[in-house]
Amino acid sequence: QNYALYPHMDVYNNMAFGLKLRKFPKAEIDNRVKDAARILGIENLLDRKPKALSGGQRQR
C-alpha cells in the first residue's frame, strides 16, 4: 500500500510539507506537526524515514 510519504524525508518533514507549501510560519508548522504527532502517538518517530516505520505507523 502507498501512503503518499516521501521516502527521502523524515516523518516530521512529511507532515510539514503541505504547510511549507502554503508558506505557514516556521513556528506554526512546528506547533502543528508536534500537536498532530502527539495526538497520533508518534512523537518519538518524527526523525525516522518512512522505511524505518511499520505499516501501521506509516498509515497514521
N, CA, C, O and CB atoms as a CASP TS submission, in Angstrom:
PFRMAT TS
TARGET T0000
AUTHOR 0000-0000-0000
METHOD Language model
MODEL 1
PARENT N/A
ATOM      1  N   GLN     1       0.830  -1.185   0.000  1.00  0.00           N
ATOM      2  CA  GLN     1       0.000   0.000   0.000  1.00  0.00           C
ATOM      3  C   GLN     1       0.867   1.238   0.000  1.00  0.00           C
ATOM      4  O   GLN     1       1.965   1.241   0.557  1.00  0.00           O
ATOM      5  CB  GLN     1      -0.940   0.004   1.197  1.00  0.00           C
ATOM      6  N   ASN     2       0.378   2.271  -0.618  1.00  0.00           N
ATOM      7  CA  ASN     2       1.113   3.519  -0.719  1.00  0.00           C
ATOM      8  C   ASN     2       0.415   4.585   0.126  1.00  0.00           C
ATOM      9  O   ASN     2      -0.765   4.870  -0.076  1.00  0.00           O
ATOM     10  CB  ASN     2       1.230   3.973  -2.198  1.00  0.00           C
ATOM     11  N   TYR     3       1.144   5.165   1.064  1.00  0.00           N
ATOM     12  CA  TYR     3       0.570   6.185   1.937  1.00  0.00           C
ATOM     13  C   TYR     3       1.037   7.588   1.567  1.00  0.00           C
ATOM     14  O   TYR     3       0.927   8.509   2.375  1.00  0.00           O
ATOM     15  CB  TYR     3       0.924   5.891   3.379  1.00  0.00           C
ATOM     16  N   ALA     4       1.561   7.759   0.346  1.00  0.00           N
ATOM     17  CA  ALA     4       1.989   9.062  -0.168  1.00  0.00           C
ATOM     18  C   ALA     4       3.013   9.743   0.737  1.00  0.00           C
ATOM     19  O   ALA     4       2.925  10.944   0.993  1.00  0.00           O
ATOM     20  CB  ALA     4       0.786   9.966  -0.342  1.00  0.00           C
ATOM     21  N   LEU     5       3.971   8.977   1.213  1.00  0.00           N
ATOM     22  CA  LEU     5       5.058   9.538   2.007  1.00  0.00           C
ATOM     23  C   LEU     5       6.282   9.700   1.114  1.00  0.00           C
ATOM     24  O   LEU     5       6.559   8.845   0.273  1.00  0.00           O
ATOM     25  CB  LEU     5       5.381   8.636   3.237  1.00  0.00           C
ATOM     26  N   TYR     6       7.000  10.776   1.292  1.00  0.00           N
ATOM     27  CA  TYR     6       8.229  10.983   0.537  1.00  0.00           C
ATOM     28  C   TYR     6       9.347  10.206   1.230  1.00  0.00           C
ATOM     29  O   TYR     6       9.686  10.513   2.373  1.00  0.00           O
ATOM     30  CB  TYR     6       8.581  12.507   0.424  1.00  0.00           C
ATOM     31  N   PRO     7       9.927   9.203   0.560  1.00  0.00           N
ATOM     32  CA  PRO     7      10.898   8.320   1.214  1.00  0.00           C
ATOM     33  C   PRO     7      12.198   9.005   1.618  1.00  0.00           C
ATOM     34  O   PRO     7      12.888   8.522   2.515  1.00  0.00           O
ATOM     35  CB  PRO     7      11.216   7.180   0.310  1.00  0.00           C
ATOM     36  N   HIS     8      12.548  10.118   0.979  1.00  0.00           N
ATOM     37  CA  HIS     8      13.800  10.805   1.290  1.00  0.00           C
ATOM     38  C   HIS     8      13.653  11.808   2.441  1.00  0.00           C
ATOM     39  O   HIS     8      14.639  12.401   2.880  1.00  0.00           O
ATOM     40  CB  HIS     8      14.311  11.519   0.054  1.00  0.00           C
ATOM     41  N   MET     9      12.425  11.995   2.924  1.00  0.00           N
ATOM     42  CA  MET     9      12.169  12.947   4.008  1.00  0.00           C
ATOM     43  C   MET     9      11.763  12.198   5.271  1.00  0.00           C
ATOM     44  O   MET     9      11.122  11.150   5.198  1.00  0.00           O
ATOM     45  CB  MET     9      11.069  13.960   3.603  1.00  0.00           C
ATOM     46  N   ASP    10      12.138  12.736   6.427  1.00  0.00           N
ATOM     47  CA  ASP    10      11.727  12.109   7.682  1.00  0.00           C
ATOM     48  C   ASP    10      10.247  12.399   7.950  1.00  0.00           C
ATOM     49  O   ASP    10       9.604  13.156   7.222  1.00  0.00           O
ATOM     50  CB  ASP    10      12.604  12.615   8.859  1.00  0.00           C
ATOM     51  N   VAL    11       9.730  11.783   9.001  1.00  0.00           N
ATOM     52  CA  VAL    11       8.308  11.906   9.328  1.00  0.00           C
ATOM     53  C   VAL    11       7.928  13.369   9.557  1.00  0.00           C
ATOM     54  O   VAL    11       6.899  13.831   9.064  1.00  0.00           O
ATOM     55  CB  VAL    11       7.969  11.067  10.575  1.00  0.00           C
ATOM     56  N   TYR    12       8.752  14.086  10.299  1.00  0.00           N
ATOM     57  CA  TYR    12       8.460  15.499  10.581  1.00  0.00           C
ATOM     58  C   TYR    12       8.264  16.279   9.282  1.00  0.00           C
ATOM     59  O   TYR    12       7.276  16.997   9.128  1.00  0.00           O
ATOM     60  CB  TYR    12       9.597  16.134  11.414  1.00  0.00           C
ATOM     61  N   ASN    13       9.201  16.138   8.353  1.00  0.00           N
ATOM     62  CA  ASN    13       9.126  16.905   7.105  1.00  0.00           C
ATOM     63  C   ASN    13       8.009  16.425   6.190  1.00  0.00           C
ATOM     64  O   ASN    13       7.454  17.222   5.433  1.00  0.00           O
ATOM     65  CB  ASN    13      10.447  16.828   6.370  1.00  0.00           C
ATOM     66  N   ASN    14       7.666  15.141   6.241  1.00  0.00           N
ATOM     67  CA  ASN    14       6.496  14.659   5.502  1.00  0.00           C
ATOM     68  C   ASN    14       5.232  15.326   6.033  1.00  0.00           C
ATOM     69  O   ASN    14       4.370  15.742   5.259  1.00  0.00           O
ATOM     70  CB  ASN    14       6.377  13.119   5.604  1.00  0.00           C
ATOM     71  N   MET    15       5.127  15.424   7.351  1.00  0.00           N
ATOM     72  CA  MET    15       3.950  16.048   7.956  1.00  0.00           C
ATOM     73  C   MET    15       3.909  17.556   7.695  1.00  0.00           C
ATOM     74  O   MET    15       2.831  18.130   7.544  1.00  0.00           O
ATOM     75  CB  MET    15       3.931  15.781   9.459  1.00  0.00           C
ATOM     76  N   ALA    16       5.060  18.187   7.644  1.00  0.00           N
ATOM     77  CA  ALA    16       5.138  19.640   7.483  1.00  0.00           C
ATOM     78  C   ALA    16       5.059  20.083   6.022  1.00  0.00           C
ATOM     79  O   ALA    16       4.897  21.274   5.752  1.00  0.00           O
ATOM     80  CB  ALA    16       6.421  20.152   8.095  1.00  0.00           C
ATOM     81  N   PHE    17       5.167  19.163   5.092  1.00  0.00           N
ATOM     82  CA  PHE    17       5.299  19.504   3.677  1.00  0.00           C
ATOM     83  C   PHE    17       4.186  20.428   3.172  1.00  0.00           C
ATOM     84  O   PHE    17       4.474  21.458   2.562  1.00  0.00           O
ATOM     85  CB  PHE    17       5.314  18.242   2.854  1.00  0.00           C
ATOM     86  N   GLY    18       2.950  20.082   3.412  1.00  0.00           N
ATOM     87  CA  GLY    18       1.826  20.895   2.930  1.00  0.00           C
ATOM     88  C   GLY    18       1.801  22.282   3.540  1.00  0.00           C
ATOM     89  O   GLY    18       1.463  23.260   2.873  1.00  0.00           O
ATOM     90  N   LEU    19       2.161  22.362   4.812  1.00  0.00           N
ATOM     91  CA  LEU    19       2.186  23.667   5.482  1.00  0.00           C
ATOM     92  C   LEU    19       3.299  24.547   4.916  1.00  0.00           C
ATOM     93  O   LEU    19       3.134  25.759   4.773  1.00  0.00           O
ATOM     94  CB  LEU    19       2.373  23.489   7.001  1.00  0.00           C
ATOM     95  N   LYS    20       4.441  23.920   4.594  1.00  0.00           N
ATOM     96  CA  LYS    20       5.544  24.680   3.997  1.00  0.00           C
ATOM     97  C   LYS    20       5.149  25.213   2.628  1.00  0.00           C
ATOM     98  O   LYS    20       5.480  26.345   2.277  1.00  0.00           O
ATOM     99  CB  LYS    20       6.806  23.807   3.880  1.00  0.00           C
ATOM    100  N   LEU    21       4.436  24.392   1.852  1.00  0.00           N
ATOM    101  CA  LEU    21       3.976  24.840   0.532  1.00  0.00           C
ATOM    102  C   LEU    21       3.039  26.033   0.645  1.00  0.00           C
ATOM    103  O   LEU    21       3.029  26.912  -0.217  1.00  0.00           O
ATOM    104  CB  LEU    21       3.274  23.699  -0.204  1.00  0.00           C
ATOM    105  N   ARG    22       2.251  26.057   1.718  1.00  0.00           N
ATOM    106  CA  ARG    22       1.310  27.152   1.932  1.00  0.00           C
ATOM    107  C   ARG    22       1.947  28.332   2.653  1.00  0.00           C
ATOM    108  O   ARG    22       1.275  29.300   3.011  1.00  0.00           O
ATOM    109  CB  ARG    22       0.118  26.662   2.717  1.00  0.00           C
ATOM    110  N   LYS    23       3.266  28.230   2.860  1.00  0.00           N
ATOM    111  CA  LYS    23       4.069  29.309   3.447  1.00  0.00           C
ATOM    112  C   LYS    23       3.623  29.714   4.854  1.00  0.00           C
ATOM    113  O   LYS    23       3.592  30.898   5.192  1.00  0.00           O
ATOM    114  CB  LYS    23       4.022  30.513   2.550  1.00  0.00           C
ATOM    115  N   PHE    24       3.276  28.708   5.667  1.00  0.00           N
ATOM    116  CA  PHE    24       2.979  28.964   7.072  1.00  0.00           C
ATOM    117  C   PHE    24       4.276  29.356   7.773  1.00  0.00           C
ATOM    118  O   PHE    24       5.352  28.930   7.352  1.00  0.00           O
ATOM    119  CB  PHE    24       2.326  27.714   7.751  1.00  0.00           C
ATOM    120  N   PRO    25       4.198  30.150   8.821  1.00  0.00           N
ATOM    121  CA  PRO    25       5.397  30.486   9.599  1.00  0.00           C
ATOM    122  C   PRO    25       6.003  29.224  10.224  1.00  0.00           C
ATOM    123  O   PRO    25       5.282  28.298  10.595  1.00  0.00           O
ATOM    124  CB  PRO    25       5.057  31.522  10.703  1.00  0.00           C
ATOM    125  N   LYS    26       7.328  29.200  10.335  1.00  0.00           N
ATOM    126  CA  LYS    26       8.024  28.016  10.858  1.00  0.00           C
ATOM    127  C   LYS    26       7.534  27.624  12.247  1.00  0.00           C
ATOM    128  O   LYS    26       7.385  26.437  12.536  1.00  0.00           O
ATOM    129  CB  LYS    26       9.523  28.269  10.900  1.00  0.00           C
ATOM    130  N   ALA    27       7.285  28.596  13.100  1.00  0.00           N
ATOM    131  CA  ALA    27       6.824  28.296  14.457  1.00  0.00           C
ATOM    132  C   ALA    27       5.462  27.607  14.433  1.00  0.00           C
ATOM    133  O   ALA    27       5.223  26.679  15.206  1.00  0.00           O
ATOM    134  CB  ALA    27       6.749  29.580  15.294  1.00  0.00           C
ATOM    135  N   GLU    28       4.575  28.052  13.556  1.00  0.00           N
ATOM    136  CA  GLU    28       3.252  27.434  13.464  1.00  0.00           C
ATOM    137  C   GLU    28       3.347  26.025  12.891  1.00  0.00           C
ATOM    138  O   GLU    28       2.642  25.122  13.341  1.00  0.00           O
ATOM    139  CB  GLU    28       2.318  28.291  12.602  1.00  0.00           C
ATOM    140  N   ILE    29       4.219  25.835  11.899  1.00  0.00           N
ATOM    141  CA  ILE    29       4.434  24.497  11.338  1.00  0.00           C
ATOM    142  C   ILE    29       4.905  23.561  12.440  1.00  0.00           C
ATOM    143  O   ILE    29       4.386  22.456  12.592  1.00  0.00           O
ATOM    144  CB  ILE    29       5.465  24.535  10.174  1.00  0.00           C
ATOM    145  N   ASP    30       5.889  24.008  13.206  1.00  0.00           N
ATOM    146  CA  ASP    30       6.438  23.190  14.286  1.00  0.00           C
ATOM    147  C   ASP    30       5.357  22.830  15.302  1.00  0.00           C
ATOM    148  O   ASP    30       5.255  21.676  15.717  1.00  0.00           O
ATOM    149  CB  ASP    30       7.591  23.924  14.981  1.00  0.00           C
ATOM    150  N   ASN    31       4.551  23.814  15.703  1.00  0.00           N
ATOM    151  CA  ASN    31       3.479  23.563  16.669  1.00  0.00           C
ATOM    152  C   ASN    31       2.456  22.580  16.127  1.00  0.00           C
ATOM    153  O   ASN    31       2.047  21.657  16.832  1.00  0.00           O
ATOM    154  CB  ASN    31       2.790  24.866  17.047  1.00  0.00           C
ATOM    155  N   ARG    32       2.040  22.767  14.887  1.00  0.00           N
ATOM    156  CA  ARG    32       1.017  21.896  14.299  1.00  0.00           C
ATOM    157  C   ARG    32       1.518  20.467  14.135  1.00  0.00           C
ATOM    158  O   ARG    32       0.801  19.514  14.439  1.00  0.00           O
ATOM    159  CB  ARG    32       0.572  22.443  12.948  1.00  0.00           C
ATOM    160  N   VAL    33       2.752  20.320  13.653  1.00  0.00           N
ATOM    161  CA  VAL    33       3.308  18.979  13.458  1.00  0.00           C
ATOM    162  C   VAL    33       3.448  18.272  14.801  1.00  0.00           C
ATOM    163  O   VAL    33       3.080  17.104  14.925  1.00  0.00           O
ATOM    164  CB  VAL    33       4.678  19.051  12.741  1.00  0.00           C
ATOM    165  N   LYS    34       3.969  18.958  15.793  1.00  0.00           N
ATOM    166  CA  LYS    34       4.153  18.332  17.111  1.00  0.00           C
ATOM    167  C   LYS    34       2.815  18.008  17.772  1.00  0.00           C
ATOM    168  O   LYS    34       2.692  16.974  18.428  1.00  0.00           O
ATOM    169  CB  LYS    34       4.972  19.249  18.023  1.00  0.00           C
ATOM    170  N   ASP    35       1.818  18.868  17.613  1.00  0.00           N
ATOM    171  CA  ASP    35       0.485  18.580  18.158  1.00  0.00           C
ATOM    172  C   ASP    35      -0.124  17.355  17.481  1.00  0.00           C
ATOM    173  O   ASP    35      -0.669  16.479  18.153  1.00  0.00           O
ATOM    174  CB  ASP    35      -0.446  19.798  17.985  1.00  0.00           C
ATOM    175  N   ALA    36      -0.034  17.292  16.159  1.00  0.00           N
ATOM    176  CA  ALA    36      -0.581  16.148  15.425  1.00  0.00           C
ATOM    177  C   ALA    36       0.154  14.868  15.809  1.00  0.00           C
ATOM    178  O   ALA    36      -0.474  13.823  15.980  1.00  0.00           O
ATOM    179  CB  ALA    36      -0.484  16.383  13.902  1.00  0.00           C
ATOM    180  N   ALA    37       1.468  14.939  15.945  1.00  0.00           N
ATOM    181  CA  ALA    37       2.256  13.767  16.332  1.00  0.00           C
ATOM    182  C   ALA    37       1.860  13.289  17.730  1.00  0.00           C
ATOM    183  O   ALA    37       1.784  12.085  17.979  1.00  0.00           O
ATOM    184  CB  ALA    37       3.765  14.092  16.287  1.00  0.00           C
ATOM    185  N   ARG    38       1.610  14.226  18.632  1.00  0.00           N
ATOM    186  CA  ARG    38       1.192  13.860  19.988  1.00  0.00           C
ATOM    187  C   ARG    38      -0.158  13.151  19.955  1.00  0.00           C
ATOM    188  O   ARG    38      -0.342  12.128  20.614  1.00  0.00           O
ATOM    189  CB  ARG    38       1.118  15.111  20.892  1.00  0.00           C
ATOM    190  N   ILE    39      -1.099  13.693  19.191  1.00  0.00           N
ATOM    191  CA  ILE    39      -2.431  13.092  19.081  1.00  0.00           C
ATOM    192  C   ILE    39      -2.340  11.684  18.499  1.00  0.00           C
ATOM    193  O   ILE    39      -3.042  10.776  18.944  1.00  0.00           O
ATOM    194  CB  ILE    39      -3.351  13.970  18.209  1.00  0.00           C
ATOM    195  N   LEU    40      -1.474  11.507  17.504  1.00  0.00           N
ATOM    196  CA  LEU    40      -1.321  10.206  16.851  1.00  0.00           C
ATOM    197  C   LEU    40      -0.417   9.253  17.626  1.00  0.00           C
ATOM    198  O   LEU    40      -0.345   8.066  17.306  1.00  0.00           O
ATOM    199  CB  LEU    40      -0.773  10.395  15.460  1.00  0.00           C
ATOM    200  N   GLY    41       0.269   9.765  18.640  1.00  0.00           N
ATOM    201  CA  GLY    41       1.160   8.929  19.442  1.00  0.00           C
ATOM    202  C   GLY    41       2.447   8.566  18.718  1.00  0.00           C
ATOM    203  O   GLY    41       2.988   7.477  18.913  1.00  0.00           O
ATOM    204  N   ILE    42       2.938   9.478  17.882  1.00  0.00           N
ATOM    205  CA  ILE    42       4.163   9.194  17.124  1.00  0.00           C
ATOM    206  C   ILE    42       5.249  10.247  17.374  1.00  0.00           C
ATOM    207  O   ILE    42       6.118  10.449  16.527  1.00  0.00           O
ATOM    208  CB  ILE    42       3.848   9.123  15.627  1.00  0.00           C
ATOM    209  N   GLU    43       5.206  10.908  18.513  1.00  0.00           N
ATOM    210  CA  GLU    43       6.192  11.957  18.809  1.00  0.00           C
ATOM    211  C   GLU    43       7.623  11.440  18.721  1.00  0.00           C
ATOM    212  O   GLU    43       8.524  12.163  18.297  1.00  0.00           O
ATOM    213  CB  GLU    43       5.943  12.535  20.196  1.00  0.00           C
ATOM    214  N   ASN    44       7.829  10.195  19.121  1.00  0.00           N
ATOM    215  CA  ASN    44       9.182   9.635  19.136  1.00  0.00           C
ATOM    216  C   ASN    44       9.638   9.145  17.762  1.00  0.00           C
ATOM    217  O   ASN    44      10.756   8.648  17.632  1.00  0.00           O
ATOM    218  CB  ASN    44       9.252   8.495  20.125  1.00  0.00           C
ATOM    219  N   LEU    45       8.799   9.275  16.741  1.00  0.00           N
ATOM    220  CA  LEU    45       9.140   8.786  15.402  1.00  0.00           C
ATOM    221  C   LEU    45       9.414   9.909  14.410  1.00  0.00           C
ATOM    222  O   LEU    45       9.659   9.633  13.236  1.00  0.00           O
ATOM    223  CB  LEU    45       8.025   7.917  14.877  1.00  0.00           C
ATOM    224  N   LEU    46       9.382  11.148  14.837  1.00  0.00           N
ATOM    225  CA  LEU    46       9.473  12.287  13.924  1.00  0.00           C
ATOM    226  C   LEU    46      10.791  12.355  13.154  1.00  0.00           C
ATOM    227  O   LEU    46      10.842  12.954  12.080  1.00  0.00           O
ATOM    228  CB  LEU    46       9.287  13.558  14.692  1.00  0.00           C
ATOM    229  N   ASP    47      11.850  11.756  13.682  1.00  0.00           N
ATOM    230  CA  ASP    47      13.144  11.819  12.998  1.00  0.00           C
ATOM    231  C   ASP    47      13.408  10.618  12.093  1.00  0.00           C
ATOM    232  O   ASP    47      14.469  10.532  11.476  1.00  0.00           O
ATOM    233  CB  ASP    47      14.248  11.926  14.013  1.00  0.00           C
ATOM    234  N   ARG    48      12.461   9.698  12.009  1.00  0.00           N
ATOM    235  CA  ARG    48      12.653   8.487  11.201  1.00  0.00           C
ATOM    236  C   ARG    48      12.180   8.673   9.769  1.00  0.00           C
ATOM    237  O   ARG    48      11.289   9.473   9.483  1.00  0.00           O
ATOM    238  CB  ARG    48      11.918   7.315  11.830  1.00  0.00           C
ATOM    239  N   LYS    49      12.804   7.909   8.875  1.00  0.00           N
ATOM    240  CA  LYS    49      12.379   7.870   7.472  1.00  0.00           C
ATOM    241  C   LYS    49      11.243   6.856   7.350  1.00  0.00           C
ATOM    242  O   LYS    49      11.145   5.950   8.177  1.00  0.00           O
ATOM    243  CB  LYS    49      13.577   7.497   6.515  1.00  0.00           C
ATOM    244  N   PRO    50      10.392   6.985   6.349  1.00  0.00           N
ATOM    245  CA  PRO    50       9.265   6.059   6.191  1.00  0.00           C
ATOM    246  C   PRO    50       9.659   4.580   6.164  1.00  0.00           C
ATOM    247  O   PRO    50       8.901   3.741   6.650  1.00  0.00           O
ATOM    248  CB  PRO    50       8.533   6.386   4.932  1.00  0.00           C
ATOM    249  N   LYS    51      10.822   4.243   5.609  1.00  0.00           N
ATOM    250  CA  LYS    51      11.245   2.836   5.557  1.00  0.00           C
ATOM    251  C   LYS    51      11.457   2.246   6.947  1.00  0.00           C
ATOM    252  O   LYS    51      11.360   1.032   7.124  1.00  0.00           O
ATOM    253  CB  LYS    51      12.527   2.704   4.748  1.00  0.00           C
ATOM    254  N   ALA    52      11.745   3.090   7.929  1.00  0.00           N
ATOM    255  CA  ALA    52      12.011   2.631   9.289  1.00  0.00           C
ATOM    256  C   ALA    52      10.731   2.469  10.108  1.00  0.00           C
ATOM    257  O   ALA    52      10.797   2.130  11.290  1.00  0.00           O
ATOM    258  CB  ALA    52      12.945   3.600   9.988  1.00  0.00           C
ATOM    259  N   LEU    53       9.568   2.706   9.498  1.00  0.00           N
ATOM    260  CA  LEU    53       8.293   2.625  10.207  1.00  0.00           C
ATOM    261  C   LEU    53       7.563   1.339   9.853  1.00  0.00           C
ATOM    262  O   LEU    53       7.735   0.797   8.762  1.00  0.00           O
ATOM    263  CB  LEU    53       7.415   3.839   9.880  1.00  0.00           C
ATOM    264  N   SER    54       6.752   0.860  10.776  1.00  0.00           N
ATOM    265  CA  SER    54       5.889  -0.282  10.480  1.00  0.00           C
ATOM    266  C   SER    54       4.724   0.200   9.618  1.00  0.00           C
ATOM    267  O   SER    54       4.513   1.404   9.470  1.00  0.00           O
ATOM    268  CB  SER    54       5.371  -0.959  11.795  1.00  0.00           C
ATOM    269  N   GLY    55       3.982  -0.728   9.058  1.00  0.00           N
ATOM    270  CA  GLY    55       2.837  -0.372   8.219  1.00  0.00           C
ATOM    271  C   GLY    55       1.813   0.471   8.950  1.00  0.00           C
ATOM    272  O   GLY    55       1.288   1.434   8.391  1.00  0.00           O
ATOM    273  N   GLY    56       1.521   0.120  10.201  1.00  0.00           N
ATOM    274  CA  GLY    56       0.559   0.885  10.993  1.00  0.00           C
ATOM    275  C   GLY    56       1.052   2.288  11.294  1.00  0.00           C
ATOM    276  O   GLY    56       0.274   3.241  11.291  1.00  0.00           O
ATOM    277  N   GLN    57       2.350   2.412  11.555  1.00  0.00           N
ATOM    278  CA  GLN    57       2.919   3.730  11.820  1.00  0.00           C
ATOM    279  C   GLN    57       2.873   4.595  10.565  1.00  0.00           C
ATOM    280  O   GLN    57       2.608   5.794  10.648  1.00  0.00           O
ATOM    281  CB  GLN    57       4.364   3.603  12.326  1.00  0.00           C
ATOM    282  N   ARG    58       3.127   3.999   9.410  1.00  0.00           N
ATOM    283  CA  ARG    58       3.056   4.757   8.154  1.00  0.00           C
ATOM    284  C   ARG    58       1.642   5.252   7.909  1.00  0.00           C
ATOM    285  O   ARG    58       1.439   6.375   7.448  1.00  0.00           O
ATOM    286  CB  ARG    58       3.526   3.895   6.968  1.00  0.00           C
ATOM    287  N   GLN    59       0.674   4.415   8.217  1.00  0.00           N
ATOM    288  CA  GLN    59      -0.726   4.756   7.972  1.00  0.00           C
ATOM    289  C   GLN    59      -1.154   5.953   8.815  1.00  0.00           C
ATOM    290  O   GLN    59      -1.913   6.804   8.352  1.00  0.00           O
ATOM    291  CB  GLN    59      -1.628   3.552   8.268  1.00  0.00           C
ATOM    292  N   ARG    60      -0.665   6.018  10.054  1.00  0.00           N
ATOM    293  CA  ARG    60      -1.015   7.144  10.925  1.00  0.00           C
ATOM    294  C   ARG    60      -0.410   8.411  10.395  1.00  0.00           C
ATOM    295  O   ARG    60      -0.588   9.475  10.987  1.00  0.00           O
ATOM    296  CB  ARG    60      -0.550   6.900  12.363  1.00  0.00           C
TER
END
